[in-house]
Amino acid sequence: MDPSYNGTASCPTSPPEAAPRVAIVGAGPAGLMAAERLLAGGAQVSLHDAMPSAGRKFLLAGKGGLNLTHNEPAPAFIGRYGPRAPAVARWLEVLGPQALRDWAAGLGVSTFVGSSGRVFPHEMKAAPLLRAWLHRLRAAGLRLHMRQRWTGWQADDPPTRLRFDTPQGAELVEADAVVLALGGASWPRLGSDGAWWPWLAARGVALAPLAPANCGFDVGWSDYFSRRFAGAPMKSVRLQFDDFDRAGEFVITAGGIEGSLVYAAAAPIRERITRDGRATIHLDLLPGRSAERLAEALAHGRGARSLPNHLREQAGLDGVKAALLRERYDAAALAERVAQAPQALANELKHWPIELKAPRPVDEAISTAGGVRLEALDERLMLTALPGVFCAGEMLDWEAPTGGYLLTACFACGHVAGDGVLAWWRDRAETISG
């Protein structure tokens, strides 16, 4: 220990036959679930977080009606995790969607399946669940330490020695095991700021760069389109990008696009921009009508009707969709295309290109990609480079679209990490005693 360190230290490391003393850093769903499993296994658990109270981002997620999980069949559900699906599937074997609903019911929070298959608490809020959960955890012996910001390791620190900045000054915690559940880099004002990245990198942990997930993208609209349609929903469209082809809706922003349909395709779009510097998506602006029917409708004589009225009455194009055409064609060119090439225009309406220039910054994203590579962890989610240090939650290198998939996997890997600490501690005790 650094003798000049002006803080407090806990008592020496426990003998292996005693209950382990575990420090968890991060009071989100993954950290809290790890705490629950550890307490159930007899561990002494202290939980530290930089925020004034636990679950800040979790509470924000519940503002619009907490989407806890999804009622999708298991193969489709697991497929939402893309390249990391095999690893996440192992977490979900421990705590899957139905088990998560049963767990919430044990806290007195009943859930229901919405029309889209998303699962919500009947109260449509995160706060009642979080209150009940914290009450149960405190009763089980959890010690919460808020406004404590982890500051990394000094050169001679063992992995389970943690240093914190607190309102009372610097403090030092010695633990038998550590669970890091620090989140990614989105929503830094709620504590997920990615500050941990260089500290783990310096200790030889394999990391993937942090990047925005479930994010919007920059397009670069004209001034008129930006002023007139920022905030307008783009409803009833299909978004096509490589193998992605899904109906839904999104929102026009001042500089680009965002929203649920965009978030669902965000990962491959982001990767394409990283590789090529840009990515082009295609929209079916009128998915309920074939190109042939559209061409016939557009070919009807305009008569005395204005071009906007003709597009609205014959093709069902108005508002933001009609304005999108003017981002490519001026009025004269569009009128000529309607009159001279209705089939070509109909084909375009079924496959309308939008070039995306960049993802929005990570601190604006709903979640984060990148982080601790899963290859840097064993099956218990312990860092192979730092024995005794486990990781869970969004700081791991996996991602998923919104729709309950993010929360479910955070809960599940917290469960795995908590059980992993207990199993590691038992193995260690047996090795020493045997």
N, C-alpha and C positions, 0 to 999 in steps of 0.2 A: 504493500500500500504506500502511496505517496505520502510521506510524513507532513508535507506542507499543505495537504488537502484539507480545507476548512469545511468539514461536513460531519456527518454522522455515519457510522457503520453498524451493520447488524452483527450478531454474534457469529462465531466461526461456523464453517461449513458443517452440516449435519453428518453424523456417521451414517453409512448406507442403510443400516437396519432401522433408522428412525424415519419418521414421516418427512418427506422432502419439503424444503422451503422453496417455493417457486415464485419468482417475480414475473409478472406479465406487464408488458408495456403496450398500451393501446386498449381503450375501453369501448371499442365497437363490438359488433356482433361476434366476430371471430375471437377476440380477446375474452369477452364475457362467456362465450360457450366453452372455451378452454378452461376458464376458471370454474365453471360448473362441473366439468368432468374431473378436474383435479380435486376439488372439494369433496366430491362424491367418493374419490379414491383415498381420502384421508390426508391429502397434502395441506400444508399451510400456505396460503396464497395471499400475496399482496398484488394489487393492481394499480398501475401508475398511468396517468394520462395528463397531457399538457393543458387540456381544456378544464373549465370550472366544473363541469358535470359530465357524466358518462353518456355515451351514445349520441353525440351531437349530430353526426351525419345520418345516423339511423332515424333520428327524429325528423330531420329534414326530408328524408325519403318518405316518411309517413304523412307529410303535409297534404299530399294529393290523394291520400287513401292508401295506406301501406300495402304495397304489392309484395306479399311475403314469399310466395312461390307460384308454381304453375301446375295445372292439372293435366298437362300434356302426357301422352304415353311415354314410357321410359326411353325407348330408342330415340324418339324425336327430341325429348328433353335433353338427353346426354349429348346429342348431336349439336346442340346450341353452343357447346364449348369448343367447337372447331378442333384445331390440332391438339389441344389439351384434353379432349374428351376422354381418352383412356384413363388418364390420371384422375380427373374429376369424378369419373364413374366409380373409382374405388372409394372416394370420399362419400359419394352418395349412397354406397352400400351401407355405410354406417348411419347416415342421417339423410334420407331422401325426402322428397316432397311430402308424402303422407306422414312419415315419421315427424317431420317438422310441424305439420298441422296438429298431430297428436301431442307434441311437446307444448305447443301454444295452448291447447285445450287444458293441459295440466296446470297452466298458469291462470286458468279461468278465462281465456280468450278464445272464443269460438270463431271459426272462419267459414267463408262461403266461396263458391266458385262463380266468378262473373261470366258474362256471356262470351268473353274472349278466351276463357279458360284460365284467366289469372285468378289467384287466390288472395282474398283480402280478409282482415278481421271484420266482424260485423260492425264494430264501432268505426271502422275506416280510419283509425288513428294508430300511431306507433306508441304514443305516450302511455296508455294503460298497460300495454304489454311490457314496456320497459320498466315501469314502476313496479309491477308485480314481480318481474324477474330480479330486479335489484333488491327488493325486499327479501326474496327467497335466498339470494346469494349472501346477503349480509347475515341473515339468520343462520346460514351454514358456516359462517366464519370468515367471509371475504373481507379483507381490509382494503378500502379504497383510498387512494392518495391522489387527489386532484391538484391541478396547477403544478404538476411536476413534469418538466420537460427533459427527456433523456438527451444527454449531450455526447454520447458515443463513448469510446474507450480511449484511455491513454495508452502509451506504447507498452507499458509493463502490466497492464490490466489483464487478468484472466477473463475468459469470455463471460463468466457469470458474475462479474463485478460491474455494477451499473452506477453511473454518475448522473445526477439530476440537478437541474436548476429549479429552485422552489422559491416561494415568497419569503421563506426564512433563510435563504442562502443555499449554498451547495450542499448536497446530501449524497451519501454513498450507501449503496445496498449490496450486500454480499448474499448470494443465493446459491442453492444447489442446482437449480435449473432456471432457464429463462424462456419465456415465450414472447416473441416479438410479433405484434399484430398492429403494425403502425399505419396501415392503409397505404394508398398510392400517393399521387401528387395532385389529385383533383380536389377542389374545395379546400385550399390551404387555410382559409379562415376558420375552418372547422377542425383543423389539426392535421389533415392529410397533406403534408407539404413535401414529402420525399426527402427530407433532410437526412434520413438514415442511409441513403444510397452510398455516399462516399465512405462512410464508416465501415460498412460491410465490404465494400470494394477493397479498402485498405487491408482488411483481414483475409483477403484471398477468396471471398465468396463470389461465385460466378453470377453475374447480373446481366440482364437485358436492359437496354435504355428505356427509361420511362417515356411513355407516349400516350396521347389522348385516345380514349375508347368511348364509345357511345357519345360521339361528338358531332358537331356541325362542321361544314366545310365552306371555304371561301369560293365564290364564283366571280364576283366583280360585275354586278349589274350596272346598267345605265343609271344615271342620276334620277331620271324620271321613274323608272321601275322601282328603284330602291325607296324613293320618297313615297310613292303611291301604294306599294304593296308590301313593305316591310311589316311583318306580323300576320300577313294573310295566309290562311291555310290552303294548301294544295291538296284537295280531297279527291278520292276515287281515282287513283292513278296506280299504275304498276311501275315498279322500279326494276330495271334490268342492268346487271353488271356481272360479266363473266357467268358463273353458274347461279348467281343470285337472281331470282325472278319472283317478286312478291307484290301483292296488292296492299294498299294502305294509304296513309296520308303523311304529310310533313308540313313544315312551315317555312315560308320565305322570310329570310332575315335581311337586314340592311345590306349585307355583303354577300349573302349566300343562302344556304339551306340548313335546316336542322329538324329534328323531330323523330318520332318512333320509327318510321320507315327508313329514314337515313341512318339512324343508329344501328338498325339491324344489319345494314350492309357496310358499316363503318370500317371494320377490320380489313377486309380485302381492298377497299378503296384507299385506306391509309397506306397499306403496303404498296399499292401500285404507285401512289404519289411519291413515296420514298424511293422507289426504284426508277420511275420515269420522269418525275417532276410534275406530273399532272395525271388526271384520270377522267375518263368520259363515261358518265352514266347515260342511260337511255330511259325515257319515260313513255309509257303508253298513256297518253292523255285521256283517251276515251276507251277504256278496256271493255265496256259493254257493247261496243260496235265494231264490226269487222272493217278492214280497210276498203273492201269493195262497197259496203253500204255507205261508208263515209264519202267515198268518191262520187257515188250516185247523188248523195245529198248535196255535196258541194257543187256538182255540175248543174243543179237546178238554176234556172235563170234568176238573176237578182231582181230584175225589174227596177222598181223605184226604191228598193230597200238599200239602206246604207250597207257598207261592208260589215261593220260590227253586227248589225241586225241579221244579216245573211248568215254569218258564222254562228250566231246564237240560235237562230231558228232552225237552220238546216243541220248544223253539226253539234249543237249543244255546247259551243265554246263561248264563254263570256268571262268577265272578271279577270282573275289572275292568269287563267289559261290562255285567254285571248291576248292578253298583254304579253305573254311569253313569246307569242309569234312575232310581235313587234320588236322583240330583242334581236331577231334575226333579219326581218324584212321591214322595209319602210312601207307606208300605205300603198304606194303605187306598185311596188314589187309584189306585195301580198295580193293585191287585187288581180294582178296579171297571173299570178300562180293559181289563184282560184279559178280564173276564167280559162287559162290555157293548159293547166296541168293538174286537174283536180285529183287524179289518181296518185301522182307523185306527192302532192301535199298530204293526201290521206295516209300514204305510207309513212311520211314524216311524222304525222300526228300519232301514229302507232309506235314510233321509234325515235322520239324527240331527243336529240343529244344536248347534254349540259356538261360543259367542261369544268371540273373541280380543280382548283389551283393549290389548295393547302387545307389541312385540317385546322380547326380552331385550336388555340393554345390549350395545353393540358390542364391549366388551372380553371378553364371554362368547361371542361368535359365532365360528364356524369361519373365516369370511372376512368381507371388507368390501366393501360397495357404495359407489359414489361415488368421488371423487378427481379426478385430472386428466382433464378432459373430452377425449375423443378429438378433438374439433373444435379443441382447442388445439395439436394435433400435426400435423406433416406426415406423408407416407406413410412416412418413415424413422423416425418416432417422435421427431423433434426438436421441441422447444417453439418455436412461431413467435415467441413473445414473448422467448425467451432463446436466440439462436443459439449452437450448440455444446453445448446441454444436451439430453440425450435422456432419456426416461423409459420404464420397463418394469415389468411385473409387476402386483401387486395394487394398487399405488397409482394405477393407471389406472381410469377409470370404466367398468368392465364387471363382470359377475358370472356365475356358473354354479353349478349344483348340485354336490354332491359326487359322486364316481364316476369320478374321474380327469380330469374336464373342467377343473378349476381348475389342476392341475399342468401339464397339456398346454399350456394357453394361456400360462401363465407361462414355460415353457421356450421356446415359440414366439415370444413377443414379445421375450424376451431375445435370441433369435437375430436377429430383425428389427432391434432397436436396435443390436446390435453391428455388423451389416453396414451399417446406416444411417450410423454414425459413419465407417466406412471410405469409403463412397460420398461422403458430405459432404466429407470431407477431400480426396479426389481431385478433386472438383469445385472446391473452393476453390483447390487447387494449380493447376489448369488455368486458372482465372480470373485468378489473379495472374500466372502465367507467360505467358499469352496476351494 
